[in-house]
Amino acid sequence: MSIMMELKIVAAVVVKAEYQEELEKVFHNVVDGTHTEEGNISYELHQDIKNPLKYTFIEVWKSQAAIDSHNESAHFKAFVSAIEGKIDSLTVDVMKKIY
């Protein structure tokens, strides 16, 4: 019996100010699309209080396979294409719970 390991992703995006309004719509679309994915447990978008240009996605997935499937989805590919050249930074951390 194989045990599925739940994984969490914290992805922080700092957008360029002139694209903020446009990218917020893009972010909403990827969140809405991801909520329909079978392997997704939760997918939330947060905005930094001190730096409103910084957005953080906090994601919970059933498995690495679910993340791989998400990365191939149309809504995620549209997100990746839409942010190109319009952000200052992107960091993505994939984590597992150990305690």
N, CA, C and O atoms as a Tinker XYZ file with bonds, in Angstrom:
   396  protein
     1  N      0.844000   -1.188000    0.000000    73     2
     2  CA     0.000000    0.000000    0.000000    64     1     3
     3  C      0.888000    1.249000    0.000000    63     2     4     5
     4  O      1.702000    1.445000    0.902000    81     3
     5  N      0.718000    2.082000   -1.017000    73     3     6
     6  CA     1.533000    3.297000   -1.053000    64     5     7
     7  C      0.817000    4.415000   -0.317000    63     6     8     9
     8  O     -0.401000    4.567000   -0.416000    81     7
     9  N      1.584000    5.182000    0.413000    73     7    10
    10  CA     1.022000    6.282000    1.190000    64     9    11
    11  C      1.229000    7.577000    0.417000    63    10    12    13
    12  O      2.348000    7.913000    0.028000    81    11
    13  N      0.153000    8.283000    0.205000    73    11    14
    14  CA     0.251000    9.586000   -0.461000    64    13    15
    15  C      0.748000   10.600000    0.564000    63    14    16    17
    16  O      0.255000   10.657000    1.690000    81    15
    17  N      1.725000   11.392000    0.158000    73    15    18
    18  CA     2.227000   12.414000    1.062000    64    17    19
    19  C      1.693000   13.774000    0.630000    63    18    20    21
    20  O      1.955000   14.247000   -0.476000    81    19
    21  N      0.938000   14.387000    1.531000    73    19    22
    22  CA     0.425000   15.727000    1.286000    64    21    23
    23  C      1.591000   16.707000    1.232000    63    22    24    25
    24  O      2.496000   16.664000    2.065000    81    23
    25  N      1.552000   17.583000    0.246000    73    23    26
    26  CA     2.608000   18.582000    0.097000    64    25    27
    27  C      2.008000   19.975000    0.135000    63    26    28    29
    28  O      0.862000   20.188000   -0.258000    81    27
    29  N      2.801000   20.915000    0.615000    73    27    30
    30  CA     2.387000   22.315000    0.653000    64    29    31
    31  C      3.352000   23.133000   -0.197000    63    30    32    33
    32  O      4.549000   22.850000   -0.263000    81    31
    33  N      2.807000   24.136000   -0.832000    73    31    34
    34  CA     3.618000   25.060000   -1.623000    64    33    35
    35  C      3.335000   26.465000   -1.122000    63    34    36    37
    36  O      2.184000   26.843000   -0.904000    81    35
    37  N      4.404000   27.233000   -0.942000    73    35    38
    38  CA     4.287000   28.657000   -0.662000    64    37    39
    39  C      5.017000   29.354000   -1.808000    63    38    40    41
    40  O      6.235000   29.241000   -1.951000    81    39
    41  N      4.249000   30.073000   -2.617000    73    39    42
    42  CA     4.812000   30.772000   -3.776000    64    41    43
    43  C      4.582000   32.265000   -3.595000    63    42    44    45
    44  O      3.442000   32.715000   -3.483000    81    43
    45  N      5.667000   33.028000   -3.567000    73    43    46
    46  CA     5.573000   34.479000   -3.373000    64    45    47
    47  C      5.939000   35.186000   -4.672000    63    46    48    49
    48  O      6.977000   34.917000   -5.278000    81    47
    49  N      5.059000   36.097000   -5.084000    73    47    50
    50  CA     5.232000   36.844000   -6.323000    64    49    51
    51  C      5.212000   38.334000   -5.991000    63    50    52    53
    52  O      4.294000   38.815000   -5.328000    81    51
    53  N      6.220000   39.057000   -6.451000    73    51    54
    54  CA     6.209000   40.514000   -6.333000    64    53    55
    55  C      5.966000   41.060000   -7.736000    63    54    56    57
    56  O      6.770000   40.850000   -8.644000    81    55
    57  N      4.850000   41.762000   -7.899000    73    55    58
    58  CA     4.467000   42.264000   -9.222000    64    57    59
    59  C      4.989000   43.680000   -9.436000    63    58    60    61
    60  O      5.226000   44.424000   -8.485000    81    59
    61  N      5.159000   44.028000  -10.690000    73    59    62
    62  CA     5.503000   45.409000  -11.032000    64    61    63
    63  C      4.230000   46.239000  -10.896000    63    62    64    65
    64  O      3.159000   45.812000  -11.328000    81    63
    65  N      4.345000   47.416000  -10.300000    73    63    66
    66  CA     3.181000   48.234000   -9.949000    64    65    67
    67  C      2.246000   48.482000  -11.122000    63    66    68    69
    68  O      1.026000   48.466000  -10.964000    81    67
    69  N      2.812000   48.710000  -12.288000    73    67    70
    70  CA     1.962000   49.043000  -13.437000    64    69    71
    71  C      1.116000   47.863000  -13.916000    63    70    72    73
    72  O      0.190000   48.050000  -14.705000    81    71
    73  N      1.423000   46.654000  -13.450000    73    71    74
    74  CA     0.665000   45.459000  -13.850000    64    73    75
    75  C     -0.199000   44.897000  -12.726000    63    74    76    77
    76  O     -0.842000   43.861000  -12.898000    81    75
    77  N     -0.218000   45.566000  -11.584000    73    75    78
    78  CA    -0.893000   45.004000  -10.407000    64    77    79
    79  C     -2.355000   44.650000  -10.672000    63    78    80    81
    80  O     -2.778000   43.527000  -10.400000    81    79
    81  N     -3.120000   45.588000  -11.196000    73    79    82
    82  CA    -4.546000   45.342000  -11.413000    64    81    83
    83  C     -4.762000   44.189000  -12.396000    63    82    84    85
    84  O     -5.600000   43.316000  -12.168000    81    83
    85  N     -4.004000   44.196000  -13.481000    73    83    86
    86  CA    -4.101000   43.136000  -14.493000    64    85    87
    87  C     -3.769000   41.769000  -13.889000    63    86    88    89
    88  O     -4.476000   40.789000  -14.126000    81    87
    89  N     -2.689000   41.714000  -13.109000    73    87    90
    90  CA    -2.247000   40.428000  -12.571000    64    89    91
    91  C     -3.157000   39.929000  -11.449000    63    90    92    93
    92  O     -3.274000   38.719000  -11.258000    81    91
    93  N     -3.792000   40.810000  -10.717000    73    91    94
    94  CA    -4.743000   40.335000   -9.705000    64    93    95
    95  C     -5.849000   39.518000  -10.369000    63    94    96    97
    96  O     -6.285000   38.508000   -9.816000    81    95
    97  N     -6.303000   39.939000  -11.540000    73    95    98
    98  CA    -7.329000   39.180000  -12.271000    64    97    99
    99  C     -6.779000   37.824000  -12.703000    63    98   100   101
   100  O     -7.471000   36.809000  -12.622000    81    99
   101  N     -5.535000   37.816000  -13.159000    73    99   102
   102  CA    -4.868000   36.570000  -13.545000    64   101   103
   103  C     -4.769000   35.634000  -12.338000    63   102   104   105
   104  O     -5.013000   34.433000  -12.450000    81   103
   105  N     -4.409000   36.200000  -11.186000    73   103   106
   106  CA    -4.288000   35.404000   -9.965000    64   105   107
   107  C     -5.636000   34.800000   -9.580000    63   106   108   109
   108  O     -5.710000   33.631000   -9.200000    81   107
   109  N     -6.697000   35.593000   -9.679000    73   107   110
   110  CA    -8.041000   35.088000   -9.352000    64   109   111
   111  C     -8.405000   33.928000  -10.277000    63   110   112   113
   112  O     -8.990000   32.940000   -9.831000    81   111
   113  N     -8.066000   34.041000  -11.556000    73   111   114
   114  CA    -8.382000   32.981000  -12.518000    64   113   115
   115  C     -7.658000   31.683000  -12.181000    63   114   116   117
   116  O     -8.254000   30.609000  -12.254000    81   115
   117  N     -6.377000   31.768000  -11.811000    73   115   118
   118  CA    -5.643000   30.539000  -11.505000    64   117   119
   119  C     -6.162000   29.911000  -10.211000    63   118   120   121
   120  O     -6.211000   28.687000  -10.098000    81   119
   121  N     -6.548000   30.734000   -9.239000    73   119   122
   122  CA    -7.117000   30.196000   -7.996000    64   121   123
   123  C     -8.438000   29.487000   -8.298000    63   122   124   125
   124  O     -8.654000   28.356000   -7.862000    81   123
   125  N     -9.315000   30.152000   -9.044000    73   123   126
   126  CA   -10.616000   29.551000   -9.364000    64   125   127
   127  C    -10.447000   28.247000  -10.137000    63   126   128   129
   128  O    -11.130000   27.263000   -9.851000    81   127
   129  N     -9.549000   28.234000  -11.109000    73   127   130
   130  CA    -9.319000   27.026000  -11.894000    64   129   131
   131  C     -8.737000   25.903000  -11.058000    63   130   132   133
   132  O     -9.111000   24.741000  -11.219000    81   131
   133  N     -7.826000   26.249000  -10.170000    73   131   134
   134  CA    -7.170000   25.234000   -9.347000    64   133   135
   135  C     -8.143000   24.597000   -8.366000    63   134   136   137
   136  O     -8.018000   23.412000   -8.057000    81   135
   137  N     -9.103000   25.359000   -7.876000    73   135   138
   138  CA   -10.089000   24.807000   -6.943000    64   137   139
   139  C    -10.879000   23.655000   -7.554000    63   138   140   141
   140  O    -11.461000   22.857000   -6.818000    81   139
   141  N    -10.914000   23.550000   -8.882000    73   139   142
   142  CA   -11.656000   22.455000   -9.533000    64   141   143
   143  C    -10.810000   21.198000   -9.697000    63   142   144   145
   144  O    -11.330000   20.155000  -10.093000    81   143
   145  N     -9.517000   21.280000   -9.400000    73   143   146
   146  CA    -8.632000   20.134000   -9.602000    64   145   147
   147  C     -8.815000   19.089000   -8.496000    63   146   148   149
   148  O     -8.895000   19.414000   -7.311000    81   147
   149  N     -8.878000   17.849000   -8.918000    73   147   150
   150  CA    -9.104000   16.751000   -7.982000    64   149   151
   151  C     -8.011000   16.631000   -6.921000    63   150   152   153
   152  O     -8.299000   16.317000   -5.767000    81   151
   153  N     -6.763000   16.880000   -7.306000    73   151   154
   154  CA    -5.643000   16.704000   -6.375000    64   153   155
   155  C     -5.378000   17.884000   -5.463000    63   154   156   157
   156  O     -4.465000   17.839000   -4.638000    81   155
   157  N     -6.170000   18.947000   -5.603000    73   155   158
   158  CA    -5.958000   20.143000   -4.787000    64   157   159
   159  C     -6.790000   20.075000   -3.517000    63   158   160   161
   160  O     -7.987000   19.794000   -3.564000    81   159
   161  N     -6.154000   20.331000   -2.387000    73   159   162
   162  CA    -6.858000   20.381000   -1.100000    64   161   163
   163  C     -7.233000   21.820000   -0.786000    63   162   164   165
   164  O     -8.368000   22.098000   -0.398000    81   163
   165  N     -6.281000   22.742000   -0.953000    73   163   166
   166  CA    -6.604000   24.164000   -0.815000    64   165   167
   167  C     -5.596000   24.991000   -1.603000    63   166   168   169
   168  O     -4.463000   24.568000   -1.835000    81   167
   169  N     -6.036000   26.174000   -2.006000    73   167   170
   170  CA    -5.216000   27.056000   -2.840000    64   169   171
   171  C     -5.701000   28.461000   -2.554000    63   170   172   173
   172  O     -6.773000   28.865000   -3.004000    81   171
   173  N     -4.903000   29.202000   -1.801000    73   171   174
   174  CA    -5.325000   30.531000   -1.343000    64   173   175
   175  C     -4.344000   31.595000   -1.806000    63   174   176   177
   176  O     -3.142000   31.354000   -1.915000    81   175
   177  N     -4.884000   32.772000   -2.076000    73   175   178
   178  CA    -4.085000   33.924000   -2.461000    64   177   179
   179  C     -4.103000   34.937000   -1.330000    63   178   180   181
   180  O     -5.168000   35.289000   -0.822000    81   179
   181  N     -2.924000   35.408000   -0.933000    73   179   182
   182  CA    -2.796000   36.394000    0.135000    64   181   183
   183  C     -2.003000   37.587000   -0.383000    63   182   184   185
   184  O     -1.180000   37.455000   -1.289000    81   183
   185  N     -2.262000   38.748000    0.202000    73   183   186
   186  CA    -1.531000   39.971000   -0.152000    64   185   187
   187  C     -0.816000   40.473000    1.093000    63   186   188   189
   188  O     -1.401000   40.529000    2.175000    81   187
   189  N      0.438000   40.832000    0.935000    73   187   190
   190  CA     1.248000   41.313000    2.041000    64   189   191
   191  C      0.704000   42.659000    2.552000    63   190   192   193
   192  O      0.365000   43.536000    1.759000    81   191
   193  N      0.626000   42.810000    3.861000    73   191   194
   194  CA     0.115000   44.035000    4.479000    64   193   195
   195  C      1.077000   45.212000    4.258000    63   194   196   197
   196  O      0.645000   46.328000    3.970000    81   195
   197  N      2.372000   44.953000    4.396000    73   195   198
   198  CA     3.360000   46.030000    4.283000    64   197   199
   199  C      3.733000   46.345000    2.836000    63   198   200   201
   200  O      4.045000   47.490000    2.511000    81   199
   201  N      3.703000   45.338000    1.973000    73   199   202
   202  CA     4.037000   45.536000    0.560000    64   201   203
   203  C      2.901000   44.986000   -0.289000    63   202   204   205
   204  O      2.878000   43.789000   -0.575000    81   203
   205  N      1.954000   45.833000   -0.701000    73   203   206
   206  CA     0.793000   45.360000   -1.452000    64   205   207
   207  C      1.122000   44.827000   -2.843000    63   206   208   209
   208  O      0.240000   44.298000   -3.518000    81   207
   209  N      2.370000   44.953000   -3.284000    73   207   210
   210  CA     2.770000   44.369000   -4.559000    64   209   211
   211  C      3.220000   42.916000   -4.404000    63   210   212   213
   212  O      3.516000   42.242000   -5.390000    81   211
   213  N      3.268000   42.440000   -3.155000    73   211   214
   214  CA     3.692000   41.065000   -2.893000    64   213   215
   215  C      2.469000   40.192000   -2.605000    63   214   216   217
   216  O      1.679000   40.472000   -1.704000    81   215
   217  N      2.339000   39.130000   -3.394000    73   215   218
   218  CA     1.241000   38.178000   -3.252000    64   217   219
   219  C      1.826000   36.816000   -2.936000    63   218   220   221
   220  O      2.867000   36.435000   -3.473000    81   219
   221  N      1.155000   36.088000   -2.064000    73   219   222
   222  CA     1.622000   34.758000   -1.710000    64   221   223
   223  C      0.495000   33.755000   -1.901000    63   222   224   225
   224  O     -0.610000   33.922000   -1.385000    81   223
   225  N      0.804000   32.717000   -2.651000    73   223   226
   226  CA    -0.114000   31.596000   -2.820000    64   225   227
   227  C      0.267000   30.542000   -1.785000    63   226   228   229
   228  O      1.428000   30.142000   -1.695000    81   227
   229  N     -0.708000   30.098000   -1.012000    73   227   230
   230  CA    -0.484000   29.009000   -0.058000    64   229   231
   231  C     -1.347000   27.848000   -0.535000    63   230   232   233
   232  O     -2.575000   27.930000   -0.575000    81   231
   233  N     -0.665000   26.766000   -0.895000    73   231   234
   234  CA    -1.317000   25.653000   -1.568000    64   233   235
   235  C     -1.123000   24.361000   -0.779000    63   234   236   237
   236  O     -0.080000   24.149000   -0.160000    81   235
   237  N     -2.136000   23.505000   -0.810000    73   235   238
   238  CA    -2.021000   22.175000   -0.217000    64   237   239
   239  C     -2.478000   21.177000   -1.280000    63   238   240   241
   240  O     -3.550000   21.310000   -1.870000    81   239
   241  N     -1.633000   20.179000   -1.503000    73   239   242
   242  CA    -1.851000   19.189000   -2.555000    64   241   243
   243  C     -1.840000   17.782000   -1.976000    63   242   244   245
   244  O     -1.176000   17.520000   -0.973000    81   243
   245  N     -2.576000   16.885000   -2.609000    73   243   246
   246  CA    -2.636000   15.495000   -2.156000    64   245   247
   247  C     -1.336000   14.740000   -2.409000    63   246   248   249
   248  O     -1.015000   13.803000   -1.678000    81   247
   249  N     -0.574000   15.143000   -3.449000    73   247   250
   250  CA     0.635000   14.410000   -3.814000    64   249   251
   251  C      1.466000   15.204000   -4.813000    63   250   252   253
   252  O      1.020000   16.229000   -5.331000    81   251
   253  N      2.669000   14.725000   -5.078000    73   251   254
   254  CA     3.497000   15.333000   -6.121000    64   253   255
   255  C      2.830000   15.151000   -7.478000    63   254   256   257
   256  O      2.908000   16.036000   -8.331000    81   255
   257  N      2.183000   14.022000   -7.683000    73   255   258
   258  CA     1.481000   13.785000   -8.951000    64   257   259
   259  C      0.396000   14.842000   -9.177000    63   258   260   261
   260  O      0.180000   15.280000  -10.307000    81   259
   261  N     -0.281000   15.247000   -8.106000    73   259   262
   262  CA    -1.308000   16.289000   -8.218000    64   261   263
   263  C     -0.686000   17.619000   -8.620000    63   262   264   265
   264  O     -1.256000   18.363000   -9.418000    81   263
   265  N      0.497000   17.917000   -8.060000    73   263   266
   266  CA     1.207000   19.149000   -8.430000    64   265   267
   267  C      1.635000   19.084000   -9.895000    63   266   268   269
   268  O      1.497000   20.059000  -10.634000    81   267
   269  N      2.153000   17.935000  -10.306000    73   267   270
   270  CA     2.580000   17.768000  -11.697000    64   269   271
   271  C      1.405000   17.981000  -12.646000    63   270   272   273
   272  O      1.552000   18.625000  -13.685000    81   271
   273  N      0.255000   17.448000  -12.295000    73   271   274
   274  CA    -0.952000   17.617000  -13.102000    64   273   275
   275  C     -1.356000   19.093000  -13.162000    63   274   276   277
   276  O     -1.714000   19.602000  -14.224000    81   275
   277  N     -1.295000   19.768000  -12.025000    73   275   278
   278  CA    -1.606000   21.197000  -11.945000    64   277   279
   279  C     -0.694000   22.001000  -12.875000    63   278   280   281
   280  O     -1.147000   22.902000  -13.581000    81   279
   281  N      0.590000   21.661000  -12.864000    73   279   282
   282  CA     1.558000   22.392000  -13.688000    64   281   283
   283  C      1.291000   22.239000  -15.182000    63   282   284   285
   284  O      1.773000   23.039000  -15.983000    81   283
   285  N      0.531000   21.220000  -15.558000    73   283   286
   286  CA     0.187000   20.990000  -16.968000    64   285   287
   287  C     -1.200000   21.540000  -17.329000    63   286   288   289
   288  O     -1.607000   21.484000  -18.489000    81   287
   289  N     -1.919000   22.067000  -16.341000    73   287   290
   290  CA    -3.286000   22.548000  -16.589000    64   289   291
   291  C     -3.284000   23.830000  -17.411000    63   290   292   293
   292  O     -2.327000   24.604000  -17.374000    81   291
   293  N     -4.360000   24.043000  -18.149000    73   291   294
   294  CA    -4.480000   25.236000  -18.997000    64   293   295
   295  C     -4.445000   26.513000  -18.158000    63   294   296   297
   296  O     -3.798000   27.488000  -18.541000    81   295
   297  N     -5.140000   26.513000  -17.012000    73   295   298
   298  CA    -5.183000   27.734000  -16.203000    64   297   299
   299  C     -3.819000   28.061000  -15.590000    63   298   300   301
   300  O     -3.479000   29.234000  -15.435000    81   299
   301  N     -3.039000   27.041000  -15.243000    73   299   302
   302  CA    -1.707000   27.322000  -14.703000    64   301   303
   303  C     -0.768000   27.807000  -15.804000    63   302   304   305
   304  O      0.012000   28.734000  -15.586000    81   303
   305  N     -0.837000   27.192000  -16.982000    73   303   306
   306  CA     0.003000   27.624000  -18.101000    64   305   307
   307  C     -0.341000   29.063000  -18.503000    63   306   308   309
   308  O      0.552000   29.834000  -18.855000    81   307
   309  N     -1.620000   29.427000  -18.452000    73   307   310
   310  CA    -2.038000   30.801000  -18.762000    64   309   311
   311  C     -1.459000   31.771000  -17.730000    63   310   312   313
   312  O     -1.031000   32.871000  -18.078000    81   311
   313  N     -1.448000   31.362000  -16.470000    73   311   314
   314  CA    -0.868000   32.158000  -15.379000    64   313   315
   315  C      0.618000   32.410000  -15.640000    63   314   316   317
   316  O      1.080000   33.549000  -15.570000    81   315
   317  N      1.355000   31.353000  -15.939000    73   315   318
   318  CA     2.797000   31.457000  -16.175000    64   317   319
   319  C      3.066000   32.409000  -17.341000    63   318   320   321
   320  O      3.961000   33.251000  -17.267000    81   319
   321  N      2.295000   32.274000  -18.406000    73   319   322
   322  CA     2.458000   33.134000  -19.578000    64   321   323
   323  C      2.125000   34.591000  -19.246000    63   322   324   325
   324  O      2.820000   35.507000  -19.686000    81   323
   325  N      1.070000   34.796000  -18.478000    73   323   326
   326  CA     0.587000   36.149000  -18.171000    64   325   327
   327  C      1.547000   36.939000  -17.281000    63   326   328   329
   328  O      1.617000   38.163000  -17.395000    81   327
   329  N      2.287000   36.265000  -16.398000    73   327   330
   330  CA     3.171000   37.001000  -15.480000    64   329   331
   331  C      4.534000   37.308000  -16.089000    63   330   332   333
   332  O      5.297000   38.100000  -15.536000    81   331
   333  N      4.843000   36.688000  -17.222000    73   331   334
   334  CA     6.162000   36.865000  -17.833000    64   333   335
   335  C      6.451000   38.339000  -18.115000    63   334   336   337
   336  O      5.692000   39.006000  -18.818000    81   335
   337  N      7.561000   38.841000  -17.558000    73   335   338
   338  CA     7.969000   40.214000  -17.762000    64   337   339
   339  C      7.209000   41.235000  -16.918000    63   338   340   341
   340  O      7.472000   42.434000  -17.007000    81   339
   341  N      6.268000   40.763000  -16.100000    73   339   342
   342  CA     5.418000   41.683000  -15.333000    64   341   343
   343  C      5.621000   41.567000  -13.823000    63   342   344   345
   344  O      4.895000   42.176000  -13.038000    81   343
   345  N      6.621000   40.774000  -13.429000    73   343   346
   346  CA     6.895000   40.596000  -12.004000    64   345   347
   347  C      8.362000   40.927000  -11.723000    63   346   348   349
   348  O      9.217000   40.863000  -12.606000    81   347
   349  N      8.620000   41.281000  -10.469000    73   347   350
   350  CA     9.993000   41.546000  -10.044000    64   349   351
   351  C     10.661000   40.300000   -9.475000    63   350   352   353
   352  O     11.877000   40.139000   -9.585000    81   351
   353  N      9.867000   39.417000   -8.866000    73   351   354
   354  CA    10.451000   38.196000   -8.310000    64   353   355
   355  C      9.380000   37.128000   -8.119000    63   354   356   357
   356  O      8.186000   37.415000   -8.032000    81   355
   357  N      9.853000   35.889000   -8.057000    73   355   358
   358  CA     8.991000   34.737000   -7.796000    64   357   359
   359  C      9.819000   33.711000   -7.041000    63   358   360   361
   360  O     10.893000   33.315000   -7.494000    81   359
   361  N      9.321000   33.283000   -5.894000    73   359   362
   362  CA     9.955000   32.179000   -5.167000    64   361   363
   363  C      8.902000   31.119000   -4.919000    63   362   364   365
   364  O      7.752000   31.428000   -4.608000    81   363
   365  N      9.304000   29.868000   -5.059000    73   363   366
   366  CA     8.387000   28.750000   -4.865000    64   365   367
   367  C      9.070000   27.747000   -3.947000    63   366   368   369
   368  O     10.145000   27.235000   -4.259000    81   367
   369  N      8.433000   27.471000   -2.808000    73   367   370
   370  CA     8.942000   26.480000   -1.867000    64   369   371
   371  C      7.919000   25.362000   -1.737000    63   370   372   373
   372  O      6.747000   25.606000   -1.448000    81   371
   373  N      8.380000   24.120000   -1.954000    73   371   374
   374  CA     7.534000   22.944000   -1.785000    64   373   375
   375  C      7.970000   22.272000   -0.489000    63   374   376   377
   376  O      9.154000   22.012000   -0.269000    81   375
   377  N      6.983000   21.997000    0.365000    73   375   378
   378  CA     7.307000   21.483000    1.702000    64   377   379
   379  C      6.452000   20.287000    2.061000    63   378   380   381
   380  O      5.364000   20.085000    1.522000    81   379
   381  N      6.975000   19.501000    2.988000    73   379   382
   382  CA     6.198000   18.417000    3.588000    64   381   383
   383  C      6.168000   18.636000    5.090000    63   382   384   385
   384  O      7.122000   19.155000    5.671000    81   383
   385  N      5.090000   18.246000    5.703000    73   383   386
   386  CA     4.970000   18.377000    7.155000    64   385   387
   387  C      5.774000   17.292000    7.825000    63   386   388   389
   388  O      5.680000   16.121000    7.459000    81   387
   389  N      6.570000   17.682000    8.815000    73   387   390
   390  CA     7.358000   16.668000    9.526000    64   389   391
   391  C      6.947000   16.557000   10.994000    63   390   392   393
   392  O      7.319000   15.598000   11.669000    81   391
   393  N      6.188000   17.526000   11.487000    73   391   394
   394  CA     5.764000   17.456000   12.885000    64   393   395
   395  C      4.491000   18.234000   13.068000    63   394   396
   396  O      3.963000   18.303000   14.178000    81   395
